[in-house]
Structure formats: C-alpha cells, structure tokens
Amino acid sequence: MIRIITDTLSGLSPQWAAEHGIPLIPQVIYFGEESYLEIQEMSVEEFIRRLKSSSALPRTAAPPPGLFIKAFEELDAAHNTILCIHPTAELSGTVRSAQIAKAEAFPDADIRIIDTRTIGAQLGVLVQMVDNWVREGLDADTIERRLEELIPRLRTYFLVDTLEYLQRGGRIGGAAALVGQLLQIKPILTIRDGKVDVYARERTKKRGLERFREIILEEMDLSFSPCLVIQHCDTRQEAEELVSFFRQRLGREDIPLFDVVPAIATHAGPGTLGASFFAKP
C-alpha cells in the first residue's frame, strides 16, 4: 500500500489532509524563546498579528526528525511504501529532517523522500495530484517518474511589497542585488533552481501587478486542473480580485486561493501575492 506524507509548507488545510489520511508535518515558528508548531499551535491569522507587532523577526525551523519518525510508525512504514513530498531543500531543512528520520528509524523501509524544488501552494497541488494517482492505482515507481517529469515545469512567482523580510530572514538568494533599491522597486520573484531569484522589477505596485498577470498568461499550461493557484499573505482583497480576473479571462473556475503559511510569511512579509502553475512544455 502507498501512503503519503507532506508538511505545512504545502499550504494544504488540516481538514483536507485528515480526510485523505495524509500526515501534515508542521514547521516550527519561534517568537523569541517561544516555539509553536505551524498551523497546529498558531493559526495564520494569529501569526500575522504577532508578526506585525513584533520588534524582532520570528525564526523558522524544519520539523524535527522525531515528528517524521512518529508519522512513519503511524503509517506502518515497515510494510507500506511511503512517499514524502516536501519543499525545496535550498529553502527548507524538511527534506533533510525526513532523511535523518528514515536513516535512524526505518533504514530498510521503502520511504521515498522527494524534493519538489518548489514551496507553497504548488507543493500542495503536487500532493493532491499524487493522492489522486494513488487512488487510481498507480504504482510508486510510476508516480515518482511522473513527479520527476513535472517538477521542471513548476512555476511560482511572488509579487512582494518589500525585500526586507527576505533579507532579514536570509532567504533572499539571487534577489540580494536589489536590496539597495528597496524603496524604488516592486520586485517579482520566482523560485529558480530551488532558490529565490529575481524575475522582473517594476517601479510601481500597479505596473508590478500588470506584469505579474502578463507572466502568468504567457507561461501557463491550461491543460492542468487546477490550471493556476493564487496565494496571499495578509492581502485577501487583492488576491480575490486576482482570482476573479483570471476566472473571467480564462473562463475557468478551478483557481483556488491559498493563504501563505507562517513559515513562508516570515520571509515574504505581509502584502505578498503569489501564483503557481505548470509551464507550457
């Protein structure tokens, strides 16, 4: 039997994960010396309130291996195949934590730890696709091969209000060259080779949003469902307007809206809009 594990960086709701029997391993959020398990012990709304009022940026950490070991035990890793589907190792230690847990507790089990090279809602979409494939009866080798073929086509773009949070959190990657221009530009960032990098830079938020839409329409493959996922951090109205725009423009209703989870919001900051999809082949 094939079982699936993912983590809260997927943006999937605990309700959906529970209904599908998929453990949602939490990231860890630190405010000073206090630690919280993402989503389980601190909601997105509570996190945003604390982020805005805190004088110091919260810290994030990957789930400890013990949480994976517990999940492996619950899913009977000794007798089942487990697909662990997680975010890019360039931005999160989640893959490494899962690898340590497997080596320590189930070295001989068929546990396949997959680095998707992405993060956020696109990771969630992959997990949902894998869940469907398992229910259709595909074997683990076929599923893994399909993921390997799709991963190079993943696209995620973020329109951020400021690079301040990425800079302070040390996740700025190829966007570092823009730090000196924080007040002059509205950058559109992407995940390239598993890292945060600059895709475009605009002078105003209005032009940034226009270019954001253009990029999506130019690159998106409409043969998938959902064809596009929008995500946001504390900017729901703009995100809903973006969803409405694409539904009308594309004549499609399958455009879900995800909240950016705390471990990503720590680095992206309030006011962030994101879009994820599969690029045209």
N, C-alpha and C positions, 0 to 999 in steps of 0.2 A: 504493500500500500504506500502511496506517496502522500506525504504531509508537507505543509508549507509553514515557514516562519518568516516574519518580516519585523520591522521596527517602526517606531512612531514617526521617523523622518519620512515615511511614505505618505503621511497625511491622511491615511485611512481612519475611519471612525472606529472606536472600540466596539460599537454595536455591530458594524458590518463584519469586523474581524471575528467577533464572538459567534455570529450567525454562521460563519464559514469555517469555524474551527481553526483559525489561524492565530497563533500567539503574536501579540504586538509588543515586542520588547521595547521598553521605554529608554529614551535617552535621559541623562541626568543634568539637571539645571542647578547651579549654585548661585545663591544671592549671599555674598559674604561667606560665612561658615555654614549657612543653612543649605541643605540639599533637598531636591524634590525630584521625584520620578515624573518625567514629562507626561502630560495628559492624565495619568493615574492620580497624581497628587497635586497637580496645578493645571488648571484649565488655560486655554489660550487667552481668554478674557482677563483672568487674574494676572497672568504673566504680563500682558500689555500694560495693565495698570501699574504693576510694580516696575516694569522697565522704564516707563515714563517718569516715575517719581524717584527712581534710584539715582544716586550721585555716581555710583560705580557701575560699570557694565557687568552684567551677570556672566558667569562662566558656564561652559557646557562640557560634558564628558560622555564618552561612549558607554553603553551599558556594560557593567562588569561581567566577566565570564560566567559568574555564578548564575546570573539570570538565564543565560543560554543553557547551562547545564540542567537547570530545573525544567526548562521547556523541552529539551531533548528527552529527559526522563518521562515527562508527561505524554510526549508523542511516541514513546516506545521506540527510541532510535535504534535499539538493538535488533528490532525486527521490521522496521519500516525504512523507506527511503525518505530523507528529509531534504527539501530544497530551501536553503536560507537565502533570501533575496534582499540585498541591502544596498545602501548608498555608496557612492564612490569613496574608495579608501584614501583618496587625495584630500578629502574634506572631513572625513569621519573615521574614527577608530573602530567602528562597529564590525566591519569585516574581520579585523584583527582579533577582536574580542571573541567572535564566534569561532575563529580558527583555534584560539587558545583553549576554548571550552571543549571543542572536539578532540584536540590532542590530549587534554588532561583526562577527560571522562569517557569518550567514545572513539578511541583512535581507529578502531576497525569497522565502525559503522558506516553505512552509506549516507553520509551527510555531505551535501554539495553546497558549498558556500560561494555565492555568485555576487561579484562586484558589478553592479549595473552601470557604473561610470556616470551616474546621474544622482539627483536628490530631489526630494519633494514630491509633488503630485505625479510626475512622470514615473517615479518609482511605484507609487500606488497603482497606477494604470497597469504597469507590468505585472504586479502581484495579482490584480484582478484577472488579467489575461491568463496567467499561469493557473489560477484557480479554475477557470473555465476549461482549460486544456486537460487538467487532471480529471474533471468531471466528465469530459468527453472520452476519457480512457487512454489518452496518450501516455507513452512510457517516459521515464525520466530522461533518457538519452535524447529523445526527440524534443522534449521540452527545452532541455539545455541547449540543444543545437538551434532551436528557434530563437531563443533569447540571444545567443551569440550573433545571429544574423540581424536581429532588430536593434541591438544596442548601438551600433554605429549610426543608426538613423534617428536616435533620440535627439530632440532639440528642446532646450529650456532657456528662456530669456527672462530677465528681470529688469524692470524699469524702477530704479531706486531714487529716492529723494536726495540721498546723500551717501557718500562713501565712508562717512565717519564710523559707522558701526563695523563695516568690513575691515577698516584699517585698525580699529581698536581691538577687534577680535582676532586679528592675524590671519584672516581668510581672504585677503584681497588679491593674492596671486598676480596675474597679469594686469590687473587694474591699478597697480601701485603707481604707475607713471601719472595717474590722474589726480593723485592726492593734492597736489599744489593748485588744482583748478576746481576744488570742491564747490566753490560759490559761483563758478562761471558756467557749469555744465550740468545737464541731466543725463547721466550715462545709462546706456542699455548694456547690461552684462549678460554673459552666456556661460554655460558650462562647456569648456573645451578641454579634451584630454583629462577629464575628471576634475579640472580646476576652474576657478572663477577667472574669467577673462573679459576684456572689453570687446563688444561687437560694434557699437556705434556711440557717438557722443553728440548731443544736441544742446542748443543754448537755452531752450525754454521747455517747461513741462508740456506745453501744448504740442510743440514740434516733436518732443520725445514720444508722446503718445501716438502721434500720427505715424512716425517711423516705426514704432512698435507694431502697430496694426499692419503696416506695409510688409514688414519682415515676415510676419505670420502668414499673410495671404500669399506671399511669394514662395514660401518654402514648404507649406503644409501639404501632406498627402491626405486627401479626403476619403480614401478608401477604408480608413480605420474608423472604429466606433468605440469610445468617443474619438472624434477627429481632433479635438482640442480640449485642454483643461486649463481653466483660469484659476490663479491663486492670488491671495492678497494678504497683506499684513496691516490691519487697522485702517483699511480704506475700502470698506464694503460697497459704498455707493458707487465709487469709480469702477470697482470690479463688476458689479451688477450691470452697469452701463456698458462695459466692455463685452460681457456675455450677451447682452441684448443686441449690441452692434453685430457680433459675429453670427448670432442666430438669424437675424434678418438678412445679413449679407450672404450667408451660405445656404439659407433655407434649411438649417439643421437645428434640432433641439438637443442633440447629445453633446452639450458643452457644460459639464459640471463645474461648480465653483468650490474650491478648497480654501480653507484657512491655512496660512503659513504657520507651521507649528513653532513652539517656543525656541527650540534649538536652532532653527533657521532664522527666526525673527531676531534673535540675539545678534546675528551678524548682518542681516539685511536691513533691519530697522523698520520702524513704522512708516507707512506711506508707500510700501513696496507693492508693485503689481508684477505678477509672473504669468507666463504662458508656457505650456508644454505640449508637444505634439510629435508625430513621426514625420520626418522629412521625406520629400519625394525621392524615389530611388534614382 
